[in-house]
Amino acid sequence: MKILGIETSCDECSASVVQDGEKILSNVIATQIPFHAPWSGVVPEIASRKHIEWIYAVTKDALEKAELKVADIDAVAVTSRPGLFGSLLVGLSFAKAFAWACNIPFIAVDHMLAHLYAPRLVAENKPEYPFLGLLVSGGHTIICRADNFDDITVLGTTIDDAAGEAFDKVAKFYNFGYPGGVVIDKMSRNGDSNAFRFPMPSLHKGEHRYDVSYSGLKTAVVNQLEMFKMKEGSPQPQDIAASFQKTAVEILLRALLNAAEDTGITTIVAGGGVAANSYLRSRLGEQTRLNCVFPPLELCGDNAAMIAGLGFHYLARGERSAFNVTASARVTGFKKKYP
């Protein structure tokens, strides 16, 4: 069964064809980075307009790369939540029209669940349920227990900024470049991660053993740099980047390892744009008692292959979405308040 996937939740315009939920026949991703770089962040209005301009051509390209015709597609899966509302509506509207015109099933999916599914599109080391999910992106930071492709229990989230958001804000303040996560990761390879000893959040009030916070770290890096300096001389950009990245990742690991210890689950699946971070991958790789599974770099960020792959399983279960399904920018439970 061949599923066409559509992903337009933020600033990647992507279409993919996946066969039987596992075999990627094509995965086209059109990035908008050059259009958002002047503002060092995604501009929602620009994002949605670019999706409108590109969605038809990207889908056509995906079908051509898969060597398929429209009539060969058995169903359409599309991201309906969470994300930028205008961007989501473009993909959702296009997918509905495609499905209606072809008289084939239409499936709306949660793109965070799709990130957890992404490693299952790779033949090697496919994670078995249950596992712990680490979802880290510009909009979300979630630690969860996954018992099936659509059955997750959120254990911990951010109480303020998402991990990727913190990377972007620090990079923007120091004019490191855009996108912030990629730039800081590259800069850190030539930096001293011990040049600054930035603080870890305490989160001592209430039940926050699996939660994370990045506002304090962001404030320390941006406004209190000299206070945490451990190295003589003028602060070097690469040292700031490396020290920030180290602390940001350690904040994640502390909460994640707490969850692994308490649940006894030894398989961890990472997903989202920040899952491409080399230091995060390295630190998780050091956890010899855990089986840490990462998707390939090209499947870490937003892509339609994970949408199509996940959509297959809904269809195999006999489910389809109604055409009156609409977009949702947020998902209840994906973020917490403190305390």
C-alpha positions as CSV (number, residue, x, y, z in Angstrom):
1,M,0.0,0.0,0.0
2,K,1.4,3.4,-1.1
3,I,0.8,6.4,1.1
4,L,1.4,10.0,0.1
5,G,2.6,12.0,3.0
6,I,2.3,15.8,3.3
7,E,4.2,17.9,5.9
8,T,3.8,21.7,6.3
9,S,3.8,22.2,10.0
10,C,6.5,24.9,10.1
11,D,9.0,26.0,7.4
12,E,9.7,22.7,5.6
13,C,7.5,21.9,2.7
14,S,7.7,18.2,2.2
15,A,5.9,15.4,0.3
16,S,6.8,11.7,0.4
17,V,5.6,8.3,-0.8
18,V,6.1,5.4,1.6
19,Q,5.1,1.8,0.9
20,D,3.5,-0.3,3.6
21,G,4.7,2.0,6.3
22,E,8.4,1.1,5.9
23,K,9.8,1.6,2.5
24,I,10.5,5.2,1.5
25,L,10.0,5.5,-2.3
26,S,10.6,9.3,-2.2
27,N,11.0,12.1,0.3
28,V,11.2,15.6,-1.0
29,I,11.9,18.4,1.4
30,A,11.9,22.0,0.3
31,T,13.5,24.2,3.0
32,Q,12.6,27.9,3.6
33,I,15.8,28.7,5.5
34,P,17.0,31.4,3.1
35,F,13.7,33.3,3.4
36,H,13.7,33.3,7.2
37,A,17.4,33.8,7.8
38,P,17.2,37.7,7.7
39,W,15.0,37.5,10.8
40,S,16.9,34.7,12.5
41,G,13.7,32.8,13.0
42,V,10.6,31.6,11.2
43,V,8.2,34.3,10.2
44,P,4.7,32.6,10.1
45,E,3.3,34.7,7.3
46,I,6.2,34.0,5.0
47,A,6.1,30.3,5.9
48,S,2.5,29.8,5.0
49,R,2.8,31.8,1.7
50,K,5.8,29.7,0.6
51,H,3.9,26.5,1.3
52,I,1.1,27.8,-0.9
53,E,3.6,28.5,-3.7
54,W,5.5,25.2,-3.4
55,I,3.1,22.4,-2.3
56,Y,1.9,21.4,-5.7
57,A,5.5,21.2,-7.2
58,V,6.9,19.4,-4.2
59,T,4.1,16.8,-4.4
60,K,4.6,16.4,-8.1
61,D,8.3,15.9,-7.6
62,A,7.7,13.3,-4.9
63,L,5.5,11.3,-7.2
64,E,8.0,11.5,-10.0
65,K,10.9,10.4,-7.8
66,A,8.8,7.4,-6.7
67,E,8.0,6.7,-10.4
68,L,4.3,6.7,-9.6
69,K,1.2,8.3,-11.0
70,V,-1.6,9.9,-9.0
71,A,-3.8,6.8,-9.6
72,D,-1.1,4.6,-7.8
73,I,-1.6,6.4,-4.5
74,D,-3.8,4.5,-2.0
75,A,-4.2,7.1,0.7
76,V,-3.0,10.6,1.8
77,A,-1.6,11.3,5.3
78,V,-1.0,14.9,6.4
79,T,0.1,16.7,9.5
80,S,-2.8,18.4,11.3
81,R,-1.1,19.3,14.6
82,P,0.9,20.8,16.3
83,G,2.6,23.6,14.4
84,L,2.1,27.1,12.8
85,F,-1.7,27.4,12.2
86,G,-1.4,28.9,8.7
87,S,1.3,26.5,7.6
88,L,-0.7,23.5,8.8
89,L,-3.8,24.7,6.9
90,V,-2.0,24.7,3.6
91,G,-0.9,21.1,3.8
92,L,-4.2,20.0,5.3
93,S,-6.3,21.7,2.6
94,F,-4.1,20.3,-0.2
95,A,-4.2,16.8,1.2
96,K,-8.0,16.9,1.6
97,A,-8.4,18.1,-2.0
98,F,-6.0,15.4,-3.3
99,A,-7.9,12.6,-1.4
100,W,-11.3,13.9,-2.4
101,A,-10.4,14.2,-6.0
102,C,-8.9,10.7,-6.1
103,N,-11.6,9.2,-3.8
104,I,-9.0,7.7,-1.5
105,P,-8.7,7.7,2.3
106,F,-7.5,10.9,4.1
107,I,-5.6,10.6,7.4
108,A,-4.7,13.5,9.7
109,V,-1.8,12.7,12.0
110,D,0.0,14.3,15.0
111,H,3.5,15.2,13.8
112,M,5.1,14.6,17.2
113,L,3.9,11.0,17.1
114,A,5.4,10.9,13.6
115,H,8.8,12.0,14.9
116,L,8.8,9.0,17.2
117,Y,7.9,6.8,14.2
118,A,10.8,8.0,12.0
119,P,13.4,5.5,13.2
120,R,11.1,2.6,12.2
121,L,11.6,3.7,8.5
122,V,15.2,2.4,8.8
123,A,15.9,-1.3,8.5
124,E,18.4,-1.5,11.3
125,N,17.7,-1.4,15.0
126,K,14.0,-0.8,14.8
127,P,12.8,0.1,18.3
128,E,10.2,-2.2,20.0
129,Y,7.5,-1.0,22.3
130,P,7.5,0.1,25.0
131,F,10.2,2.7,24.8
132,L,11.0,6.2,26.1
133,G,10.6,9.0,23.6
134,L,12.7,12.1,23.6
135,L,11.1,14.7,21.3
136,V,13.3,17.8,21.0
137,S,12.6,20.5,18.4
138,G,12.2,24.3,18.1
139,G,8.7,24.1,19.4
140,H,8.6,21.1,21.8
141,T,10.7,19.3,24.4
142,I,8.9,16.1,25.5
143,I,9.9,13.0,27.4
144,C,7.3,10.3,27.1
145,R,6.5,6.6,27.3
146,A,5.4,5.1,24.0
147,D,3.4,1.8,24.1
148,N,2.3,1.9,20.5
149,F,2.5,4.1,17.4
150,D,-0.4,6.3,18.7
151,D,-0.3,5.6,22.4
152,I,2.1,7.8,24.4
153,T,2.1,9.0,28.0
154,V,3.8,12.4,28.5
155,L,6.1,12.1,31.5
156,G,8.0,15.4,31.2
157,T,8.0,18.6,29.1
158,T,9.5,22.0,29.2
159,I,8.0,24.6,31.6
160,D,9.1,27.5,29.4
161,D,11.3,27.4,26.3
162,A,11.8,24.4,24.1
163,A,15.4,23.2,23.6
164,G,15.6,24.2,20.0
165,E,14.0,27.6,20.8
166,A,16.8,28.2,23.3
167,F,19.5,27.4,20.7
168,D,17.9,29.8,18.3
169,K,17.6,32.6,20.8
170,V,21.2,32.4,21.9
171,A,22.4,32.2,18.3
172,K,20.3,35.2,17.4
173,F,21.5,37.3,20.4
174,Y,25.2,36.7,19.5
175,N,24.6,36.8,15.7
176,F,26.0,33.3,15.3
177,G,23.8,32.6,12.3
178,Y,20.7,30.8,11.4
179,P,19.4,28.1,12.1
180,G,20.8,28.5,15.6
181,G,20.9,24.8,16.4
182,V,23.0,23.8,13.4
183,V,25.4,26.8,13.8
184,I,26.0,26.3,17.5
185,D,26.6,22.6,16.9
186,K,29.3,23.4,14.3
187,M,30.9,26.2,16.4
188,S,31.1,24.0,19.5
189,R,33.4,21.5,17.8
190,N,36.2,24.2,18.0
191,G,35.2,25.5,21.5
192,D,35.9,24.7,25.1
193,S,32.7,23.4,26.7
194,N,34.2,24.1,30.2
195,A,34.9,27.8,29.5
196,F,31.6,28.7,31.2
197,R,29.8,26.8,34.0
198,F,26.2,27.7,33.3
199,P,23.5,26.8,35.9
200,M,21.2,23.8,35.7
201,P,17.5,24.5,36.7
202,S,16.5,23.2,40.1
203,L,12.7,22.7,39.5
204,H,12.4,21.9,43.2
205,K,8.7,22.7,43.5
206,G,6.1,20.1,42.8
207,E,6.5,17.0,40.7
208,H,9.0,18.0,38.0
209,R,11.5,15.1,38.0
210,Y,11.2,14.6,34.3
211,D,10.6,18.2,33.3
212,V,13.1,20.7,31.8
213,S,13.6,24.5,31.8
214,Y,15.6,26.7,29.5
215,S,14.8,30.2,30.5
216,G,17.4,30.3,33.2
217,L,20.1,29.0,31.0
218,K,19.1,31.5,28.2
219,T,19.3,34.3,30.7
220,A,22.7,33.3,32.0
221,V,24.2,33.0,28.5
222,V,22.7,36.3,27.2
223,N,22.7,38.6,30.3
224,Q,25.0,37.1,32.9
225,L,27.9,35.7,30.9
226,E,30.7,37.1,33.0
227,M,29.2,35.6,36.2
228,F,29.8,32.0,34.9
229,K,33.1,32.5,33.3
230,M,35.8,29.9,34.1
231,K,38.5,30.7,31.6
232,E,40.8,33.7,31.5
233,G,40.7,36.2,28.6
234,S,38.0,37.6,26.5
235,P,35.0,35.4,25.9
236,Q,35.3,33.5,22.6
237,P,32.2,32.8,20.5
238,Q,33.0,29.1,20.1
239,D,33.5,28.7,23.8
240,I,30.1,30.4,24.5
241,A,28.5,28.0,22.0
242,A,30.2,24.9,23.4
243,S,29.5,25.7,27.0
244,F,25.8,26.5,26.2
245,Q,25.3,23.4,24.2
246,K,26.9,21.2,26.9
247,T,24.5,22.6,29.6
248,A,21.5,22.4,27.3
249,V,22.1,18.8,26.6
250,E,22.9,17.9,30.2
251,I,19.5,19.4,31.2
252,L,17.8,17.0,28.8
253,L,19.9,14.0,29.9
254,R,19.1,14.6,33.6
255,A,15.4,14.4,33.1
256,L,15.6,11.6,30.6
257,L,17.8,9.4,32.7
258,N,15.5,10.0,35.7
259,A,12.7,8.6,33.5
260,A,14.7,5.6,32.4
261,E,15.7,4.8,36.0
262,D,12.1,5.1,37.4
263,T,10.4,3.2,34.5
264,G,13.0,0.5,34.0
265,I,12.7,1.1,30.2
266,T,16.0,0.7,28.5
267,T,15.2,1.7,24.9
268,I,15.2,5.4,24.1
269,V,14.0,6.9,20.8
270,A,15.0,10.4,19.9
271,G,13.3,12.6,17.3
272,G,12.9,16.2,16.2
273,G,15.4,18.7,14.8
274,V,17.5,18.8,17.9
275,A,18.0,15.0,17.7
276,A,20.5,15.8,15.0
277,N,22.8,17.5,17.5
278,S,26.1,15.8,17.6
279,Y,26.8,16.3,21.3
280,L,23.4,14.9,22.3
281,R,24.0,11.9,20.1
282,S,27.5,11.4,21.6
283,R,26.3,11.7,25.2
284,L,23.4,9.3,24.7
285,G,25.8,6.9,22.9
286,E,27.8,6.8,26.1
287,Q,24.9,5.3,28.0
288,T,26.0,1.7,27.7
289,R,23.0,0.3,29.7
290,L,20.5,1.9,27.3
291,N,19.6,1.2,23.7
292,C,19.5,4.7,22.1
293,V,17.9,4.9,18.7
294,F,18.2,7.9,16.5
295,P,16.6,8.4,13.0
296,P,19.0,9.3,10.2
297,L,19.9,13.0,10.1
298,E,17.6,13.6,7.1
299,L,14.6,12.2,9.1
300,C,15.3,14.2,12.3
301,G,13.8,17.4,11.1
302,D,10.3,17.8,9.7
303,N,9.7,15.5,6.8
304,A,6.7,13.8,5.0
305,A,8.1,10.3,5.1
306,M,7.4,10.0,8.8
307,I,3.9,11.3,8.2
308,A,3.2,8.7,5.5
309,G,4.8,5.9,7.5
310,L,2.6,6.6,10.5
311,G,-0.5,7.2,8.4
312,F,-0.2,3.6,7.0
313,H,-0.8,2.1,10.5
314,Y,-4.0,4.1,11.0
315,L,-5.2,2.9,7.6
316,A,-4.2,-0.7,8.3
317,R,-6.3,-0.5,11.5
318,G,-9.3,0.6,9.3
319,E,-9.3,4.2,10.4
320,R,-9.6,7.4,8.3
321,S,-10.2,11.0,9.1
322,A,-13.2,13.1,8.2
323,F,-12.9,16.0,5.8
324,N,-14.0,18.4,8.5
325,V,-10.8,17.8,10.6
326,T,-9.0,21.1,11.0
327,A,-5.5,22.3,12.1
328,S,-4.5,22.7,15.8
329,A,-1.5,24.8,16.7
330,R,-1.0,23.2,20.1
331,V,-1.6,19.8,21.8
332,T,-2.8,19.7,25.4
333,G,-0.2,18.1,27.7
334,F,2.8,18.9,25.5
335,K,3.8,21.7,27.8
336,K,3.6,22.2,31.6
337,K,3.4,25.1,34.0
338,Y,5.6,25.6,37.1
339,P,5.2,24.6,39.9
